[in-house]
């Protein structure tokens, strides 16, 4: 059985998954480029939006 993909990521989980810093994450959220919701004091990023955001950024080899 394949692993279950989470529906949302916390800031820290997204930071580890995307391998970028917290400052960049909050900049992207502030620009509206990365979707996020505040729930009970935690910022959550929908996995669908996280994948879309990552796909919209070229890898280092494509620059």
mmCIF file of the N, C-alpha and C atoms, coordinates in Angstrom:
data_MODEL
# 
_entry.id   MODEL 
# 
loop_
_atom_site.group_PDB 
_atom_site.id 
_atom_site.type_symbol 
_atom_site.label_atom_id 
_atom_site.label_alt_id 
_atom_site.label_comp_id 
_atom_site.label_asym_id 
_atom_site.label_entity_id 
_atom_site.label_seq_id 
_atom_site.pdbx_PDB_ins_code 
_atom_site.Cartn_x 
_atom_site.Cartn_y 
_atom_site.Cartn_z 
_atom_site.occupancy 
_atom_site.B_iso_or_equiv 
_atom_site.pdbx_formal_charge 
_atom_site.auth_seq_id 
_atom_site.auth_comp_id 
_atom_site.auth_asym_id 
_atom_site.auth_atom_id 
_atom_site.pdbx_PDB_model_num 
ATOM 1   N N  . UNK A 1 1  ? 0.844  -1.174 0.000   1.00 0.00 ? 1  UNK A N  1 
ATOM 2   C CA . UNK A 1 1  ? 0.000  0.000  0.000   1.00 0.00 ? 1  UNK A CA 1 
ATOM 3   C C  . UNK A 1 1  ? 0.898  1.248  0.000   1.00 0.00 ? 1  UNK A C  1 
ATOM 4   N N  . UNK A 1 2  ? 0.659  2.187  -0.915  1.00 0.00 ? 2  UNK A N  1 
ATOM 5   C CA . UNK A 1 2  ? 1.487  3.405  -0.964  1.00 0.00 ? 2  UNK A CA 1 
ATOM 6   C C  . UNK A 1 2  ? 1.238  4.275  0.265   1.00 0.00 ? 2  UNK A C  1 
ATOM 7   N N  . UNK A 1 3  ? 2.249  5.062  0.658   1.00 0.00 ? 3  UNK A N  1 
ATOM 8   C CA . UNK A 1 3  ? 2.053  5.947  1.815   1.00 0.00 ? 3  UNK A CA 1 
ATOM 9   C C  . UNK A 1 3  ? 0.971  6.987  1.539   1.00 0.00 ? 3  UNK A C  1 
ATOM 10  N N  . UNK A 1 4  ? 0.279  7.376  2.592   1.00 0.00 ? 4  UNK A N  1 
ATOM 11  C CA . UNK A 1 4  ? -0.778 8.376  2.472   1.00 0.00 ? 4  UNK A CA 1 
ATOM 12  C C  . UNK A 1 4  ? -0.148 9.763  2.462   1.00 0.00 ? 4  UNK A C  1 
ATOM 13  N N  . UNK A 1 5  ? -0.526 10.561 1.478   1.00 0.00 ? 5  UNK A N  1 
ATOM 14  C CA . UNK A 1 5  ? -0.017 11.926 1.358   1.00 0.00 ? 5  UNK A CA 1 
ATOM 15  C C  . UNK A 1 5  ? -0.863 12.841 2.234   1.00 0.00 ? 5  UNK A C  1 
ATOM 16  N N  . UNK A 1 6  ? -0.221 13.681 3.065   1.00 0.00 ? 6  UNK A N  1 
ATOM 17  C CA . UNK A 1 6  ? -1.011 14.579 3.914   1.00 0.00 ? 6  UNK A CA 1 
ATOM 18  C C  . UNK A 1 6  ? -1.774 15.604 3.083   1.00 0.00 ? 6  UNK A C  1 
ATOM 19  N N  . UNK A 1 7  ? -2.931 16.017 3.582   1.00 0.00 ? 7  UNK A N  1 
ATOM 20  C CA . UNK A 1 7  ? -3.744 17.020 2.888   1.00 0.00 ? 7  UNK A CA 1 
ATOM 21  C C  . UNK A 1 7  ? -3.176 18.416 3.076   1.00 0.00 ? 7  UNK A C  1 
ATOM 22  N N  . UNK A 1 8  ? -2.529 18.645 4.220   1.00 0.00 ? 8  UNK A N  1 
ATOM 23  C CA . UNK A 1 8  ? -1.937 19.954 4.523   1.00 0.00 ? 8  UNK A CA 1 
ATOM 24  C C  . UNK A 1 8  ? -0.568 19.767 5.160   1.00 0.00 ? 8  UNK A C  1 
ATOM 25  N N  . UNK A 1 9  ? 0.244  20.813 5.068   1.00 0.00 ? 9  UNK A N  1 
ATOM 26  C CA . UNK A 1 9  ? 1.569  20.830 5.691   1.00 0.00 ? 9  UNK A CA 1 
ATOM 27  C C  . UNK A 1 9  ? 1.675  22.034 6.612   1.00 0.00 ? 9  UNK A C  1 
ATOM 28  N N  . UNK A 1 10 ? 2.349  21.873 7.738   1.00 0.00 ? 10 UNK A N  1 
ATOM 29  C CA . UNK A 1 10 ? 2.670  23.024 8.576   1.00 0.00 ? 10 UNK A CA 1 
ATOM 30  C C  . UNK A 1 10 ? 3.823  23.768 7.910   1.00 0.00 ? 10 UNK A C  1 
ATOM 31  N N  . UNK A 1 11 ? 4.143  24.941 8.413   1.00 0.00 ? 11 UNK A N  1 
ATOM 32  C CA . UNK A 1 11 ? 5.278  25.694 7.869   1.00 0.00 ? 11 UNK A CA 1 
ATOM 33  C C  . UNK A 1 11 ? 6.550  24.863 7.971   1.00 0.00 ? 11 UNK A C  1 
ATOM 34  N N  . UNK A 1 12 ? 6.773  24.237 9.119   1.00 0.00 ? 12 UNK A N  1 
ATOM 35  C CA . UNK A 1 12 ? 7.989  23.451 9.309   1.00 0.00 ? 12 UNK A CA 1 
ATOM 36  C C  . UNK A 1 12 ? 8.032  22.241 8.377   1.00 0.00 ? 12 UNK A C  1 
ATOM 37  N N  . UNK A 1 13 ? 6.899  21.563 8.201   1.00 0.00 ? 13 UNK A N  1 
ATOM 38  C CA . UNK A 1 13 ? 6.848  20.424 7.286   1.00 0.00 ? 13 UNK A CA 1 
ATOM 39  C C  . UNK A 1 13 ? 7.110  20.871 5.854   1.00 0.00 ? 13 UNK A C  1 
ATOM 40  N N  . UNK A 1 14 ? 6.520  22.003 5.449   1.00 0.00 ? 14 UNK A N  1 
ATOM 41  C CA . UNK A 1 14 ? 6.749  22.512 4.095   1.00 0.00 ? 14 UNK A CA 1 
ATOM 42  C C  . UNK A 1 14 ? 8.210  22.905 3.910   1.00 0.00 ? 14 UNK A C  1 
ATOM 43  N N  . UNK A 1 15 ? 8.800  23.524 4.934   1.00 0.00 ? 15 UNK A N  1 
ATOM 44  C CA . UNK A 1 15 ? 10.208 23.930 4.882   1.00 0.00 ? 15 UNK A CA 1 
ATOM 45  C C  . UNK A 1 15 ? 11.102 22.718 4.624   1.00 0.00 ? 15 UNK A C  1 
ATOM 46  N N  . UNK A 1 16 ? 10.846 21.630 5.320   1.00 0.00 ? 16 UNK A N  1 
ATOM 47  C CA . UNK A 1 16 ? 11.637 20.417 5.133   1.00 0.00 ? 16 UNK A CA 1 
ATOM 48  C C  . UNK A 1 16 ? 11.366 19.778 3.774   1.00 0.00 ? 16 UNK A C  1 
ATOM 49  N N  . UNK A 1 17 ? 10.120 19.770 3.355   1.00 0.00 ? 17 UNK A N  1 
ATOM 50  C CA . UNK A 1 17 ? 9.730  19.148 2.085   1.00 0.00 ? 17 UNK A CA 1 
ATOM 51  C C  . UNK A 1 17 ? 10.301 19.907 0.890   1.00 0.00 ? 17 UNK A C  1 
ATOM 52  N N  . UNK A 1 18 ? 10.175 21.245 0.923   1.00 0.00 ? 18 UNK A N  1 
ATOM 53  C CA . UNK A 1 18 ? 10.628 22.064 -0.205  1.00 0.00 ? 18 UNK A CA 1 
ATOM 54  C C  . UNK A 1 18 ? 12.088 22.478 -0.075  1.00 0.00 ? 18 UNK A C  1 
ATOM 55  N N  . UNK A 1 19 ? 12.658 22.291 1.105   1.00 0.00 ? 19 UNK A N  1 
ATOM 56  C CA . UNK A 1 19 ? 14.057 22.642 1.386   1.00 0.00 ? 19 UNK A CA 1 
ATOM 57  C C  . UNK A 1 19 ? 14.333 24.126 1.161   1.00 0.00 ? 19 UNK A C  1 
ATOM 58  N N  . UNK A 1 20 ? 13.436 24.945 1.701   1.00 0.00 ? 20 UNK A N  1 
ATOM 59  C CA . UNK A 1 20 ? 13.630 26.395 1.665   1.00 0.00 ? 20 UNK A CA 1 
ATOM 60  C C  . UNK A 1 20 ? 13.422 26.945 3.073   1.00 0.00 ? 20 UNK A C  1 
ATOM 61  N N  . UNK A 1 21 ? 13.849 28.159 3.293   1.00 0.00 ? 21 UNK A N  1 
ATOM 62  C CA . UNK A 1 21 ? 13.766 28.767 4.612   1.00 0.00 ? 21 UNK A CA 1 
ATOM 63  C C  . UNK A 1 21 ? 12.398 29.346 4.940   1.00 0.00 ? 21 UNK A C  1 
ATOM 64  N N  . UNK A 1 22 ? 12.187 29.559 6.237   1.00 0.00 ? 22 UNK A N  1 
ATOM 65  C CA . UNK A 1 22 ? 10.923 30.109 6.722   1.00 0.00 ? 22 UNK A CA 1 
ATOM 66  C C  . UNK A 1 22 ? 10.646 31.491 6.139   1.00 0.00 ? 22 UNK A C  1 
ATOM 67  N N  . UNK A 1 23 ? 11.688 32.323 6.037   1.00 0.00 ? 23 UNK A N  1 
ATOM 68  C CA . UNK A 1 23 ? 11.501 33.678 5.511   1.00 0.00 ? 23 UNK A CA 1 
ATOM 69  C C  . UNK A 1 23 ? 10.952 33.629 4.091   1.00 0.00 ? 23 UNK A C  1 
ATOM 70  N N  . UNK A 1 24 ? 11.522 32.787 3.251   1.00 0.00 ? 24 UNK A N  1 
ATOM 71  C CA . UNK A 1 24 ? 11.059 32.648 1.862   1.00 0.00 ? 24 UNK A CA 1 
ATOM 72  C C  . UNK A 1 24 ? 9.621  32.140 1.824   1.00 0.00 ? 24 UNK A C  1 
ATOM 73  N N  . UNK A 1 25 ? 9.285  31.210 2.702   1.00 0.00 ? 25 UNK A N  1 
ATOM 74  C CA . UNK A 1 25 ? 7.916  30.684 2.751   1.00 0.00 ? 25 UNK A CA 1 
ATOM 75  C C  . UNK A 1 25 ? 6.935  31.807 3.060   1.00 0.00 ? 25 UNK A C  1 
ATOM 76  N N  . UNK A 1 26 ? 7.242  32.592 4.093   1.00 0.00 ? 26 UNK A N  1 
ATOM 77  C CA . UNK A 1 26 ? 6.334  33.684 4.466   1.00 0.00 ? 26 UNK A CA 1 
ATOM 78  C C  . UNK A 1 26 ? 6.284  34.768 3.386   1.00 0.00 ? 26 UNK A C  1 
ATOM 79  N N  . UNK A 1 27 ? 7.386  34.990 2.674   1.00 0.00 ? 27 UNK A N  1 
ATOM 80  C CA . UNK A 1 27 ? 7.369  35.939 1.547   1.00 0.00 ? 27 UNK A CA 1 
ATOM 81  C C  . UNK A 1 27 ? 6.412  35.446 0.469   1.00 0.00 ? 27 UNK A C  1 
ATOM 82  N N  . UNK A 1 28 ? 6.488  34.171 0.141   1.00 0.00 ? 28 UNK A N  1 
ATOM 83  C CA . UNK A 1 28 ? 5.630  33.592 -0.900  1.00 0.00 ? 28 UNK A CA 1 
ATOM 84  C C  . UNK A 1 28 ? 4.162  33.618 -0.478  1.00 0.00 ? 28 UNK A C  1 
ATOM 85  N N  . UNK A 1 29 ? 3.897  33.354 0.789   1.00 0.00 ? 29 UNK A N  1 
ATOM 86  C CA . UNK A 1 29 ? 2.523  33.439 1.296   1.00 0.00 ? 29 UNK A CA 1 
ATOM 87  C C  . UNK A 1 29 ? 2.039  34.883 1.209   1.00 0.00 ? 29 UNK A C  1 
ATOM 88  N N  . UNK A 1 30 ? 2.880  35.828 1.611   1.00 0.00 ? 30 UNK A N  1 
ATOM 89  C CA . UNK A 1 30 ? 2.519  37.247 1.583   1.00 0.00 ? 30 UNK A CA 1 
ATOM 90  C C  . UNK A 1 30 ? 2.222  37.756 0.184   1.00 0.00 ? 30 UNK A C  1 
ATOM 91  N N  . UNK A 1 31 ? 2.952  37.241 -0.820  1.00 0.00 ? 31 UNK A N  1 
ATOM 92  C CA . UNK A 1 31 ? 2.721  37.632 -2.214  1.00 0.00 ? 31 UNK A CA 1 
ATOM 93  C C  . UNK A 1 31 ? 1.482  36.966 -2.796  1.00 0.00 ? 31 UNK A C  1 
ATOM 94  N N  . UNK A 1 32 ? 0.977  35.948 -2.105  1.00 0.00 ? 32 UNK A N  1 
ATOM 95  C CA . UNK A 1 32 ? -0.168 35.201 -2.620  1.00 0.00 ? 32 UNK A CA 1 
ATOM 96  C C  . UNK A 1 32 ? 0.238  34.077 -3.553  1.00 0.00 ? 32 UNK A C  1 
ATOM 97  N N  . UNK A 1 33 ? 1.538  33.838 -3.686  1.00 0.00 ? 33 UNK A N  1 
ATOM 98  C CA . UNK A 1 33 ? 2.021  32.792 -4.581  1.00 0.00 ? 33 UNK A CA 1 
ATOM 99  C C  . UNK A 1 33 ? 1.869  31.400 -3.973  1.00 0.00 ? 33 UNK A C  1 
ATOM 100 N N  . UNK A 1 34 ? 1.874  31.332 -2.654  1.00 0.00 ? 34 UNK A N  1 
ATOM 101 C CA . UNK A 1 34 ? 1.745  30.063 -1.940  1.00 0.00 ? 34 UNK A CA 1 
ATOM 102 C C  . UNK A 1 34 ? 0.503  30.143 -1.058  1.00 0.00 ? 34 UNK A C  1 
ATOM 103 N N  . UNK A 1 35 ? -0.496 29.300 -1.314  1.00 0.00 ? 35 UNK A N  1 
ATOM 104 C CA . UNK A 1 35 ? -1.724 29.376 -0.520  1.00 0.00 ? 35 UNK A CA 1 
ATOM 105 C C  . UNK A 1 35 ? -1.495 28.870 0.899   1.00 0.00 ? 35 UNK A C  1 
ATOM 106 N N  . UNK A 1 36 ? -2.141 29.518 1.856   1.00 0.00 ? 36 UNK A N  1 
ATOM 107 C CA . UNK A 1 36 ? -2.034 29.101 3.255   1.00 0.00 ? 36 UNK A CA 1 
ATOM 108 C C  . UNK A 1 36 ? -3.261 29.576 4.019   1.00 0.00 ? 36 UNK A C  1 
ATOM 109 N N  . UNK A 1 37 ? -3.573 28.865 5.080   1.00 0.00 ? 37 UNK A N  1 
ATOM 110 C CA . UNK A 1 37 ? -4.699 29.211 5.957   1.00 0.00 ? 37 UNK A CA 1 
ATOM 111 C C  . UNK A 1 37 ? -4.214 29.161 7.394   1.00 0.00 ? 37 UNK A C  1 
ATOM 112 N N  . UNK A 1 38 ? -4.724 30.084 8.215   1.00 0.00 ? 38 UNK A N  1 
ATOM 113 C CA . UNK A 1 38 ? -4.463 30.064 9.653   1.00 0.00 ? 38 UNK A CA 1 
ATOM 114 C C  . UNK A 1 38 ? -5.565 29.240 10.304  1.00 0.00 ? 38 UNK A C  1 
ATOM 115 N N  . UNK A 1 39 ? -5.178 28.240 11.071  1.00 0.00 ? 39 UNK A N  1 
ATOM 116 C CA . UNK A 1 39 ? -6.137 27.400 11.782  1.00 0.00 ? 39 UNK A CA 1 
ATOM 117 C C  . UNK A 1 39 ? -5.632 27.231 13.212  1.00 0.00 ? 39 UNK A C  1 
ATOM 118 N N  . UNK A 1 40 ? -6.352 27.822 14.147  1.00 0.00 ? 40 UNK A N  1 
ATOM 119 C CA . UNK A 1 40 ? -5.974 27.692 15.546  1.00 0.00 ? 40 UNK A CA 1 
ATOM 120 C C  . UNK A 1 40 ? -4.566 28.169 15.854  1.00 0.00 ? 40 UNK A C  1 
ATOM 121 N N  . UNK A 1 41 ? -4.135 29.228 15.218  1.00 0.00 ? 41 UNK A N  1 
ATOM 122 C CA . UNK A 1 41 ? -2.805 29.761 15.472  1.00 0.00 ? 41 UNK A CA 1 
ATOM 123 C C  . UNK A 1 41 ? -1.702 29.110 14.651  1.00 0.00 ? 41 UNK A C  1 
ATOM 124 N N  . UNK A 1 42 ? -2.037 28.106 13.867  1.00 0.00 ? 42 UNK A N  1 
ATOM 125 C CA . UNK A 1 42 ? -1.046 27.438 13.012  1.00 0.00 ? 42 UNK A CA 1 
ATOM 126 C C  . UNK A 1 42 ? -1.307 27.813 11.563  1.00 0.00 ? 42 UNK A C  1 
ATOM 127 N N  . UNK A 1 43 ? -0.245 27.992 10.814  1.00 0.00 ? 43 UNK A N  1 
ATOM 128 C CA . UNK A 1 43 ? -0.364 28.254 9.386   1.00 0.00 ? 43 UNK A CA 1 
ATOM 129 C C  . UNK A 1 43 ? -0.249 26.919 8.664   1.00 0.00 ? 43 UNK A C  1 
ATOM 130 N N  . UNK A 1 44 ? -1.261 26.595 7.870   1.00 0.00 ? 44 UNK A N  1 
ATOM 131 C CA . UNK A 1 44 ? -1.291 25.334 7.136   1.00 0.00 ? 44 UNK A CA 1 
ATOM 132 C C  . UNK A 1 44 ? -1.298 25.601 5.637   1.00 0.00 ? 44 UNK A C  1 
ATOM 133 N N  . UNK A 1 45 ? -0.524 24.810 4.925   1.00 0.00 ? 45 UNK A N  1 
ATOM 134 C CA . UNK A 1 45 ? -0.401 24.935 3.473   1.00 0.00 ? 45 UNK A CA 1 
ATOM 135 C C  . UNK A 1 45 ? -1.006 23.683 2.845   1.00 0.00 ? 45 UNK A C  1 
ATOM 136 N N  . UNK A 1 46 ? -2.031 23.836 2.003   1.00 0.00 ? 46 UNK A N  1 
ATOM 137 C CA . UNK A 1 46 ? -2.615 22.665 1.343   1.00 0.00 ? 46 UNK A CA 1 
ATOM 138 C C  . UNK A 1 46 ? -1.573 21.985 0.448   1.00 0.00 ? 46 UNK A C  1 
ATOM 139 N N  . UNK A 1 47 ? -1.497 20.657 0.511   1.00 0.00 ? 47 UNK A N  1 
ATOM 140 C CA . UNK A 1 47 ? -0.510 19.920 -0.285  1.00 0.00 ? 47 UNK A CA 1 
ATOM 141 C C  . UNK A 1 47 ? -0.683 20.212 -1.769  1.00 0.00 ? 47 UNK A C  1 
ATOM 142 N N  . UNK A 1 48 ? -1.926 20.323 -2.224  1.00 0.00 ? 48 UNK A N  1 
ATOM 143 C CA . UNK A 1 48 ? -2.180 20.618 -3.641  1.00 0.00 ? 48 UNK A CA 1 
ATOM 144 C C  . UNK A 1 48 ? -1.535 21.950 -4.039  1.00 0.00 ? 48 UNK A C  1 
ATOM 145 N N  . UNK A 1 49 ? -1.687 22.970 -3.205  1.00 0.00 ? 49 UNK A N  1 
ATOM 146 C CA . UNK A 1 49 ? -1.078 24.273 -3.467  1.00 0.00 ? 49 UNK A CA 1 
ATOM 147 C C  . UNK A 1 49 ? 0.435  24.224 -3.363  1.00 0.00 ? 49 UNK A C  1 
ATOM 148 N N  . UNK A 1 50 ? 0.949  23.426 -2.425  1.00 0.00 ? 50 UNK A N  1 
ATOM 149 C CA . UNK A 1 50 ? 2.396  23.277 -2.256  1.00 0.00 ? 50 UNK A CA 1 
ATOM 150 C C  . UNK A 1 50 ? 3.015  22.648 -3.502  1.00 0.00 ? 50 UNK A C  1 
ATOM 151 N N  . UNK A 1 51 ? 2.374  21.611 -4.020  1.00 0.00 ? 51 UNK A N  1 
ATOM 152 C CA . UNK A 1 51 ? 2.882  20.946 -5.226  1.00 0.00 ? 51 UNK A CA 1 
ATOM 153 C C  . UNK A 1 51 ? 2.820  21.873 -6.433  1.00 0.00 ? 51 UNK A C  1 
ATOM 154 N N  . UNK A 1 52 ? 1.738  22.642 -6.537  1.00 0.00 ? 52 UNK A N  1 
ATOM 155 C CA . UNK A 1 52 ? 1.591  23.591 -7.646  1.00 0.00 ? 52 UNK A CA 1 
ATOM 156 C C  . UNK A 1 52 ? 2.676  24.664 -7.560  1.00 0.00 ? 52 UNK A C  1 
ATOM 157 N N  . UNK A 1 53 ? 2.932  25.174 -6.340  1.00 0.00 ? 53 UNK A N  1 
ATOM 158 C CA . UNK A 1 53 ? 3.959  26.196 -6.140  1.00 0.00 ? 53 UNK A CA 1 
ATOM 159 C C  . UNK A 1 53 ? 5.328  25.648 -6.535  1.00 0.00 ? 53 UNK A C  1 
ATOM 160 N N  . UNK A 1 54 ? 5.653  24.441 -6.087  1.00 0.00 ? 54 UNK A N  1 
ATOM 161 C CA . UNK A 1 54 ? 6.955  23.853 -6.389  1.00 0.00 ? 54 UNK A CA 1 
ATOM 162 C C  . UNK A 1 54 ? 7.115  23.623 -7.893  1.00 0.00 ? 54 UNK A C  1 
ATOM 163 N N  . UNK A 1 55 ? 6.057  23.168 -8.563  1.00 0.00 ? 55 UNK A N  1 
ATOM 164 C CA . UNK A 1 55 ? 6.113  22.917 -10.006 1.00 0.00 ? 55 UNK A CA 1 
ATOM 165 C C  . UNK A 1 55 ? 6.299  24.207 -10.800 1.00 0.00 ? 55 UNK A C  1 
ATOM 166 N N  . UNK A 1 56 ? 5.889  25.337 -10.229 1.00 0.00 ? 56 UNK A N  1 
ATOM 167 C CA . UNK A 1 56 ? 6.003  26.611 -10.950 1.00 0.00 ? 56 UNK A CA 1 
ATOM 168 C C  . UNK A 1 56 ? 7.397  27.223 -10.861 1.00 0.00 ? 56 UNK A C  1 
ATOM 169 N N  . UNK A 1 57 ? 8.281  26.599 -10.096 1.00 0.00 ? 57 UNK A N  1 
ATOM 170 C CA . UNK A 1 57 ? 9.644  27.106 -9.944  1.00 0.00 ? 57 UNK A CA 1 
ATOM 171 C C  . UNK A 1 57 ? 10.612 26.158 -10.637 1.00 0.00 ? 57 UNK A C  1 
ATOM 172 N N  . UNK A 1 58 ? 11.406 26.664 -11.574 1.00 0.00 ? 58 UNK A N  1 
ATOM 173 C CA . UNK A 1 58 ? 12.342 25.795 -12.293 1.00 0.00 ? 58 UNK A CA 1 
ATOM 174 C C  . UNK A 1 58 ? 13.423 25.267 -11.357 1.00 0.00 ? 58 UNK A C  1 
ATOM 175 N N  . UNK A 1 59 ? 13.889 24.072 -11.657 1.00 0.00 ? 59 UNK A N  1 
ATOM 176 C CA . UNK A 1 59 ? 15.000 23.531 -10.869 1.00 0.00 ? 59 UNK A CA 1 
ATOM 177 C C  . UNK A 1 59 ? 16.281 24.247 -11.276 1.00 0.00 ? 59 UNK A C  1 
ATOM 178 N N  . UNK A 1 60 ? 17.328 24.075 -10.512 1.00 0.00 ? 60 UNK A N  1 
ATOM 179 C CA . UNK A 1 60 ? 18.591 24.760 -10.794 1.00 0.00 ? 60 UNK A CA 1 
ATOM 180 C C  . UNK A 1 60 ? 19.128 24.413 -12.178 1.00 0.00 ? 60 UNK A C  1 
ATOM 181 N N  . UNK A 1 61 ? 18.910 23.179 -12.618 1.00 0.00 ? 61 UNK A N  1 
ATOM 182 C CA . UNK A 1 61 ? 19.403 22.768 -13.923 1.00 0.00 ? 61 UNK A CA 1 
ATOM 183 C C  . UNK A 1 61 ? 18.667 23.403 -15.086 1.00 0.00 ? 61 UNK A C  1 
ATOM 184 N N  . UNK A 1 62 ? 17.481 23.957 -14.845 1.00 0.00 ? 62 UNK A N  1 
ATOM 185 C CA . UNK A 1 62 ? 16.675 24.534 -15.918 1.00 0.00 ? 62 UNK A CA 1 
ATOM 186 C C  . UNK A 1 62 ? 16.837 26.034 -16.042 1.00 0.00 ? 62 UNK A C  1 
ATOM 187 N N  . UNK A 1 63 ? 17.581 26.652 -15.138 1.00 0.00 ? 63 UNK A N  1 
ATOM 188 C CA . UNK A 1 63 ? 17.741 28.111 -15.178 1.00 0.00 ? 63 UNK A CA 1 
ATOM 189 C C  . UNK A 1 63 ? 18.707 28.546 -16.228 1.00 0.00 ? 63 UNK A C  1 
# 
